[in-house]
Amino acid sequence: MQIEQAGWSGDGDFTRQVLAVLQEVAGIAALRVENAPATRTEADYHFLSNEIFVRFATVARWTVSRTAGLPWPRRIDHPLLSLAEIQSALAGRPDVGPADYADAGMLQYLRTDRIVAPYQTRGIKLVELLRIYRL
């Protein structure tokens, strides 16, 4: 499996957990992780937005179609997985759980944590938004 992380800063514990689970799923050819432009930091909260793009492994099937009356072989690539199967694989893991939003083209997770540094009375709220798309 090929993983491209050049566009990702490495922030986000939940994103790391999901990447570890996706690496175990058979049928995924490549993963690309990027920071989304919605990421921002204020004085009392951090909003991380990451995106994972999944490319599924494919199997080639040949079919014959007619072009100008002549039989012509065509190669059609069919993916081995679907986004719904990825969703069920992630939902079955207790450290990830079901997606907060899912449709035919995207899975979305939203996690929040409160981080209180030692010797501080006020903490920082960390909001992590993760979207998974099919390439």
Stockholm file with secondary structure:
# STOCKHOLM 1.0

chainA/1-135         MQIEQAGWSGDGDFTRQVLAVLQEVAGIAALRVENAPATRTEADYHFLSNEIFVRFATVARWTVSRTAGLPWPRRIDHPLLSLAEIQSALAGRPDVGPADYADAGMLQYLRTDRIVAPYQTRGIKLVELLRIYRL
#=GR chainA/1-135 SS CEEEEEECCCCCHHHHHHHHHHHHSTTEEEEEEEECTTCEECSSEEEEEEEEEEEECEEEEEEEEEETTEEEEEEEEEESCCHHHHHHHHHTSTTTCSCSEECSSEEEEEEEEEECCTTCSSCEEEEEEEEEEEC
#=GC SS_cons         CEEEEEECCCCCHHHHHHHHHHHHSTTEEEEEEEECTTCEECSSEEEEEEEEEEEECEEEEEEEEEETTEEEEEEEEEESCCHHHHHHHHHTSTTTCSCSEECSSEEEEEEEEEECCTTCSSCEEEEEEEEEEEC
//
